[in-house]
Every structure is written in C-alpha cells, then in structure tokens.
Amino acid sequence: MLTRIGDARLVQSLFPSYSFRKKLVKLFLFLMAFALGCVAIANPRQPDKVQEDVRAGIDVMLALDVSNSMLATDVAPSRLLRAKALLSKLMDQLPDDRIGLVLFAGKAYIQMPLTTDHSAAKLFLDAASPANISAQGTAIGEALQKSSLAFGESERFKTVVLLSDGETFDENAVQQAKDLAAQGVMVNTVGIGSPEGATIFDTTTNAPRRDASGNVIISRLDETLLQQIATNTNGIYRYLDNTDKTASELIQQLSQVEKKALGDTSMFTYRTFYMWLAFPMVLLLGFDVFLPDRKKIKA
C-alpha cells in the first residue's frame, strides 16, 4: 500500500503517528457494536415458563343468522338481540376455548377466525346486524361450510353452535351437516322465534315488509331443519326460550367432549434480552470513541 505512494520508509517518516493496527481495532469495535445493535432492535425474547398459559379446551365456531327475519320481535326485544345475549353468555362460560364467528344471511362470511381473545369476539358479535350482508336469505349450508374452513388443521375437538329461525329453502344444509359429521365436527343448533311467527318491519320506513304479491311477510320458526342438522352430527337442538337455561344445556353438552391442551402464545409473558445486547453495544461504542487511532511518538 505504501509503495504505491512512494518509498515506504519515506512515507512512514512523514506520518509517524499513523497506526494501521489501531485503525483495524477501531473498525472491529464499531462493527461489533453495530451487529449487537441490530440484534437488540430485533428484541430477542422467550416465554416465561413460570407464567406460560397452556389452555385445555375445544374450538367453537358460532354461526349466527343475521337475515332480516331475525329482526322479528316475537322474542323480546328481538330474535337477533336474544341470540346475541345467548352467544355472549356462552363466551363467558368457555374461557379456555377458542371462539370464531360466522355471520350468514343469503351468503355466509367468516367474521372472525378462531381466537382466545373473547373481548374482541364480543365486539364483533355486538356489531353483527343484517347490514353486514346485503344478500338476503338463510344460507345455513354455506354457514356450515365456512365454519368447517375456519377450523383449518386444528387437532382440537371441533364444534359449531348455529343460531337461526330456520326459515330457509337451503337444500344443501343437511348434506353439509353430514359432511361435517364425517370430519368429526359436532353441530349444536338453537332455534329462535315462534311457530306463530311475527311481522318483519323495514328498518328504514318502519313499515311491514311485503312479498311480490303485496302480502305482509310473516316469519315463523322452522325447527325441522335445525333438528335434522343436530341429529346428523351427534349434536343437540334447543329452542331458545330462556337464555340461561339454553346456555347451561349447551355448556353441559360441550363439557362431555375431550379437551386438548394448546399453547396460547397470545397470552404468554415474555422475558426480553435486548438490554443484554444494548449494554455491551454502548461499551464498545465508548471504547471506539475514546480509543486513539494514532500511536504515541517518542520524543
């Protein structure tokens, strides 16, 4: 290197304090500090084994009918609000289980995937309304299909709790229930409404809804389909007349199945180690700043 400039001895005599070794040491200290800083920013951590939260439970998909017929008031204050109250009570009594939510009317959608965050689940449940789905109808078969997709490859026991007034012409519902039964999924159904039925009012005009012939639409509970779905999947059917009673019966049914432990990483308390990296990084930077890059010259 020095020979490119000129005579090596002459160049060294012109820069007597220059130290290639010290330059190299300072560069090494800086690179080490930079590497430690990069790892510290990544915030390495591990779960605190003492406080690790391992939950033994099942996976529960809640399928809620949000069609316009659920606004009927033959069940006070309305079918939909009573159904929400039941599902909210179920969530309170299933603290260790993962909960998901499927909303359906003329189409079905996974509103919330399986989660142990029941507070978030309740927020989605509270916001559920016929406005969430523009296509009207009662696609129970599609709701069961979406629930099956939401389970994914879970190894836990899987069950669906389906709430509806059962008023549908969905011919695919029973076959879809049989497919779920073949996969080991239990479907428990809850019927809401009354056989006598009730008038459905338009939420905008507050006038009774009418069919194509001009007749006032009366929405009635159809229990037959809901009973068939439950029977084909080893589940139970319950009529929602008392929220506490129905919730207790569903919990009793679910308590009979095997619960499997699942490490819930969302609830872990973590130990972080970034300080163990940040402290030596600061020391190395300090050494780099105060370490001279020139050697002392003897007088």
Summary of the structure (lengths in Angstrom):
residues: 299
radius of gyration: 33.1
end to end distance: 27.2
largest distance: 113.5
contacts: 928
relative contact order: 0.19
helix: 43%
strand: 21%
